[in-house]
């Protein structure tokens, strides 16, 4: 992608992200009704749940890009993987921050070693380890190889996290696709869908910026090696 094309795409994604975020927050704070049992604090759900979905999707990108690198040994795949991993880890951290804020007034405690919470924490720690690994391995090909293996293994925890609240625990059962009794009121579902769209747009914007940064870093390193040769 040329620089001009990249800037046009980034500008379009930025504009869409701002518009979607503003409308989603308008829905969350002014339109959607207050949940009867949990009250106002339940509104954090519209950040908490979409952040989890965005992180899962970005970790899926890490897995696919890691497989692509292992098959082709092209470093472009590694750039995609690390960009998705960093942004995915940020969204996963958001899940772990907003969850306890929601849990405290509802459960009476900030944290419980619930299957969903525990597996999400493990997922976060795996990808923190992934990013730390990249800091300590200097050779880029070796770094890309080891990171690809960790990225694929890390993604294996995503379906475990997804299924974890089907088992007994404090975390609420799935509101969508959870079988009988699950579901949302139409107004809540509409707000959730807008929030999902807004946070996916934000995730895409951050991914594009981080991927471009990785490309620029690669170009600088190649130039440095050429000057030293």
C-alpha positions, -999 to 999 in steps of 0.1 A, spaced: 0 0 0 14 34 -10 18 62 15 -10 82 -1 -34 53 -1 -25 45 35 -32 80 46 -66 81 27 -76 48 43 -65 59 78 -84 92 75 -115 74 64 -113 49 92 -105 77 117 -136 97 106 -158 66 108 -144 57 142 -151 91 157 -186 91 143 -194 56 155 -179 63 190 -199 95 194 -232 78 184 -225 47 205 -218 68 236 -250 88 229 -269 55 228 -253 42 260 -258 74 281 -290 89 267 -310 63 248 -307 28 263 -329 21 293 -313 15 327 -312 -21 337 -337 -28 365 -316 -49 388 -281 -36 384 -289 0 377 -266 26 360 -235 5 365 -248 -20 340 -241 5 312 -204 -5 314 -215 -37 297 -216 -18 264 -178 -12 267 -169 -44 285 -185 -70 262 -175 -53 229 -139 -49 241 -138 -87 247 -151 -94 212 -126 -70 196 -97 -86 215 -108 -121 205 -110 -110 168 -75 -94 170 -60 -125 186 -76 -145 158 -57 -122 134 -25 -130 154 -31 -167 149 -38 -164 112 -7 -141 106 14 -165 127 4 -194 106 11 -173 75 46 -166 88 53 -202 96 42 -212 61 60 -184 41 87 -170 64 76 -135 51 82 -109 78 51 -89 66 30 -116 84 50 -110 115 43 -73 113 5 -80 111 8 -104 140 26 -80 164 3 -51 155 -28 -72 162 -13 -86 194 -5 -52 209 -39 -38 201 -57 -70 212 -38 -69 245 -50 -33 251 -86 -43 245 -81 -74 268 -68 -51 295 -99 -30 291 -120 -61 297 -101 -68 329 -104 -32 341 -141 -27 333 -151 -61 346 -141 -55 383 -156 -19 381 -189 -36 371 -184 -65 396 -178 -44 428 -213 -30 432 -230 -61 418 -210 -89 435 -197 -70 464 -161 -78 454 -137 -66 428 -126 -101 417 -136 -137 419 -117 -167 406 -146 -175 383 -138 -196 352 -145 -167 328 -124 -142 347 -95 -166 353 -93 -177 317 -94 -141 305 -66 -132 329 -46 -162 315 -52 -149 280 -40 -115 289 -8 -128 305 -1 -150 275 -1 -121 252 19 -99 276 44 -127 275 42 -126 237 51 -89 237 79 -94 263 94 -122 242 97 -98 213 116 -74 234 142 -99 244 150 -117 212 171 -95 189 173 -116 157 141 -107 138 137 -141 121 141 -160 154 118 -135 171 92 -139 144 94 -177 147 91 -179 184 64 -152 185 44 -172 159 44 -203 180 33 -183 211 6 -164 191 -10 -197 179 -9 -212 214 -23 -180 229 -52 -180 206 -61 -215 218 -73 -199 250 -99 -177 232 -125 -205 227 -119 -216 263 -126 -180 275 -157 -179 253 -171 -212 267 -160 -206 303 -192 -189 315 -213 -219 303 -199 -236 334 -209 -228 370 -195 -195 382 -204 -160 392 -200 -144 357 -234 -139 340 -245 -164 314 -242 -153 278 -267 -127 268 -265 -138 232 -264 -173 219 -267 -187 255 -298 -208 249 -331 -205 267 -334 -174 289 -306 -154 271 -312 -123 251 -315 -86 253 -343 -61 251 -344 -46 216 -332 -12 228 -302 -28 246 -294 -50 216 -294 -20 193 -270 -1 216 -248 -32 219 -245 -35 181 -236 2 178 -209 -3 205 -196 -34 188 -193 -14 155 -176 16 172 -150 -5 191 -142 -26 161 -136 6 141 -114 18 169 -95 -15 169 -90 -13 132 -77 23 134 -52 13 161 -42 -18 142 -35 2 110 -14 27 129 6 0 147 11 -19 115 24 12 98 48 18 127 61 -17 124 67 -12 87 86 20 93 107 3 120 116 -25 96 126 1 69 148 20 94 165 -13 106 171 -24 70 186 10 62 208 8 93 221 -26 83 228 -14 48 248 15 60 268 -8 83 276 -33 55 
